[in-house]
Amino acid sequence: MTIATDLGARPSRPLPFWPMVWAAALAAVMVLALLGDRFPALIDYPAAAVVPLTDWVSAIMAWLKANITWLTRSITAILGVPLDFALSLFAKNFKIGAGPEAIVLPRLSWVGIVVAAFLAGRAFGGWKLGALVGGCFLYIALFGKWTSAMLTLGLISIAVPFCIVTGLLIGIWAWRKPWAEKLIVSPSLDLMQTIPTFAYLIPMLILFGNSPVSAMIATAIFAMPPMVRATMLGLSRVPSEIGDFSEMAGCTARQKLWRVLLPSARPTLMVGVNQVIMLALNMVIIASMIGAGGLGYDVLLALRALKVGEAMEAGLAIVALAIALDRLSQAMARRQARGHVHGDAEAGPFWKRYPNLSLALVVLAATTIAGLFIPAFADVPKAITMTTAPAWKAGVSWITINLFDVIEAVRVALILYVLNPVRAFCEGFPWLGAVFLLGLAAFQLGGARLAILVAALTAYCAVTGLWEKTMATVYLVGISAFISCLIGIPIGLWASRSDRVEKIVTPIIDTLQVLPSFCFIIPVVMLFRVGDVTAMIATVAFAVVPAIRYTNHGLRQVPPALMEAAVVSGCTKRQTFFRVQLPLALPEIMLGINQTILMALSMIIICAMIGTRDLGQEVFIALSKADAGRGIVAGLAIAFIGIIADRLFGAWTAKARGKLG
Amino acid sequence: MNAAVDTGLSAALARPVDPRPIKLACRNVWKVFGPDAVDWIGTRDGRASSADLAEAGLVGAVRHVDLEIRQGEIFIIMGLSGSGKSTLVRCMSRLIEPTFGTVEFEGKDLLKVSDAELIELRRHRMGMVFQNFALLPHLNVLENIAFPLSIQGIDRAKREARAREVIELVGLRGREHFYPRELSGGQQQRVGIARSLATKPEVWFLDEPFSALDPLIRREMQDELLRLQGVLHKTIAFITHDFDEAIRLADRIAIMKDGEVIQTGTPEELVVNPATDYVAEFTRDVQRAKVISARSLMRPCAGGEHGGVVAPEARIASFSAGIVAAGKPFAVVNGTGKPIGEVTPQAVIDLLAGIDGRGARP
């Protein structure tokens, strides 16, 4: 209804203000571009005027390194204790003493862990989940990735509880103190989630050294934001009546929080826990570059040596671990929310109250002790492991031999007709024009404050001397996000119109979403080798998920009553869709596009590993040289690109939502 | 006839003063939202018109409310949404801090007690039931009901024994280990009621407790409340937007509009003597025979034969069929058995037909 009046009102406006402004602005930028020949400073930021932010940051890091190393090294030592314990427990065996006399206590038996995984799955989601989770672990064991996978799992098992506790406390603080949320927590979260993963690693590497501990700290910082957000969201969503009740029951402030509000918010908190686990897994893989070891390191080594078969195998083990952890933690979240035990569950001895947990503990202990005498329990016997690496390799060879022409033609065509022209356009775009146009857009969407923020962040990319690299990033992200939307939105549309399609699409995108970003690169590299095309294809595969999900969700959540109203007023199917359903779903779809852009950005940065020439590469190089200034400055530039996109889309969505009421 | 009715009416209004002590009272209570509201109302000493508020750009959610709730009484605060009734009851329980005025609990200013004292008061002497039940989703029925006791540090065996007592009282036996989401709305509110009773409170706040229930269940729960009150004799502050519910349950009703109490009285007083057109609008569709008592319909005895006896408080509906069948006046007798007047069949018929000149409106 609002829409109808809105559509009706538009043509009658005497002078379309904004279109005129935009026409003038574009003309001005065009002139700027034409003048570029004579004044190159308009296009490329003059090298002489570059603010030496890099040097300043490097100086600060150097000072930090010199002066607080004692602190960071002690932290490393302290955090190293639980971490070593976890790593020994899962992967490395305990060694007490040194040399040949050292007593070696075995790690947990792989048989025991597989059985325990199965039992955990069965306890929270029945036989089916038990089989899935147990199967994933068995797969890892049989394909010879056991030790690597357990190193990864050990790191996660320490990083995740740390994230949950810290995230919870920060979330509570931010919820209690609105000023803290507004001034400190929200901006930090935005920054933490848009700074590329690599950029986290550099200061960690410098301060904490190349060790599993610094990998764990980087992981913890990276994976914490969803817990903070979930805590704030969960607490603010608890109905006010429940808060009133707790006061009327005479709860003290502490009782109110811990015994009423937090338990009431549990379903939302568990969603946060699930996200923390998945992000931690993702980050642990990337943190293998600074000493985390584990599956990520296997992939890294294989990719560096271009052993695609090995990389694929390690990648699949990551996928198995990711699926197992995701399904298990989701089932736990649902189970917690359901809880249906009738009868006095509290009575009886421990093993009766927790039969699955007790059984798992017994099996773990028994198999681990058995491992002392029977080697097959301690290590996965070579005889039963298998490898698919040669098969992958043969497959790739076959494809390269037989389909080389086709693939090469696609690759060359993409480069010649898509990538290169866009790249040329982006890199030739005057920086001053970009600052101006983005600022103008921000002003139209969100007023003066947003305009200043956006213009300042854009200018940052120029004055730090990173303009060319920034535009190289923007071009790849732009193309990838565009193609993702081109593929994702129609699929989402299709899924929204057919339950059968939705049923097929949902599990696929759910799985795509839990896969660590690393995994997307491997199969593409096998076919397209390294370069921009590979980066683009991997990014599209990674970033297509939100476009599908939000489109489907947005279209489906249009109230049926409105659709019926449209049909009853005599709309054709086409009119119903274009005049009612689409405008109402548009804010949600825009949110999906926003997410797609952010995911594309994060993926493009990781693609620096396969030889792109953008900001990601800058960070990657800085990482390998442990050059903090260079890495952090480029990392911030990447974060700012994300923030600009996010703010502009956010303002647009808010505006559209406001119009719809 | 008219003279007789007038005496009857004045007799009804001149009822003996309620001897029960005042349990909870509001004295010129204000809740004003807006910048510097506390100073604004403070400098005016709690006197301001709605025009004053509008001029200052403030919103008066509750305005100069004076109420006295007596011990053991069901006091209903009735108003449509936005009338400030929920805010008022939250001021009375200090869930919301009033901007001005005093709230007295047994003569003591509730707004001056310390946080620790307030917690003690709430733990032992106040209970509250909520519109949307406000049950804790992670606890089962038994744990929910025992929760207020558990935060007092009462040991498990003791608090569960008490919880089972109230479960019995509200008729939820056999549901102890169900979770809130497994119960129907009516059952959930029974849990809410049981939970608020577990601490044996003296003052019981009921914030639209039955509004989220469907009509049949609502009626059942109203009967249940009357049954419980017959056993427990709590002091009840009950919020509702449903005038029929108010009439069914109330000893006295306060009608709120735009943050103000516009009339306080028994259901009968409101029906017979509405203070404003707004109140009259509510009472128009009320079945008068269910509200009006023999006392207000009686006239001095004419000396004829009586077909029966009724108490002055008896509602007309309770004996209308009998009196019309008997065809003779009924004597109205007080506690000592002395007749103080009589009700004629004609008066009852007139009332039922709505042709009585007094209260019936076209």
Interface residues (C-beta under 8 A of the other chain):
Chain A: P239 E241 I242 D244 F245 E247 M248 A249 G250 C251 T252 Q255 R259 V260 P263 S264 R266 Q336 A337 G339 H340 V341 H342 G343 D344
Chain B: R90 S93 L95 I119 E120 L121 R122 R123 H124 M126 G127 M128 F130 Q131 N132 F133 A134 L136 P137 H138 L139 F147 P148 I151 Q152 H177 F178 Y179 E182 S196 T199 F205
